[in-house]
Amino acid sequence: MTPRSTDAPLPHGDPPVNAQIPGGVRRGRLAVEAATAGLAFAGLLGWASTALVGSFRGQDLPGRYWQPIPLRTDTSGFIAFLVAAVCLATSEYLRLRRRREAATG
């Protein structure tokens, strides 16, 4: 089953996402937008979990967060925050560009 296309704008102003868009370029852009949004939320979850470790077990911050990964807990939280910040900005830029292209084209 494939999603149906509607030309009516959504209530919040974003154009509808259609899986049957002709041309692979637009589909690829949607995939990149979705991937960056997913990485951003994963980064936020990673940062939040290290923030909780710091709040309740501050003595565990110098230790490893996950044993297979040789990173300190505070370092992994910092990296997760940077990943979240970059990916949120990128996904929002791509969403706004898609919106602008739909409005003009």
C-alpha positions, 0 to 999 in steps of 0.5 A: 500500500502506498500513500495517497497524494493530496494537494491540500496543505497540512494544517501546520503549513508543511507540504505533504510528503508523497512516496510517489514523487517523480525523480529520485532526487527529491526522494533522496532529499527526504531520506537525508532529512529523515536520517538527520532527524533520527540522528538528532533525536538519538543524540538527544537521548544519548545526551539526556541519559548522560545528563541523568548519570551526572545528576544522580551518580556524578562519581560515575562520569569519569568511567565508561558509559558502555564498556565496549566503547572506550569513551568516558561518560561525560565525553560521550554526552558531549559528543552526543550533544554536538551530534544532536545540535548539528543534525537538528540544524541540518534537518530543519534546514532541509525541511524549510528548503522543502517547504520553500520549494513546494511553495514556489514550485 
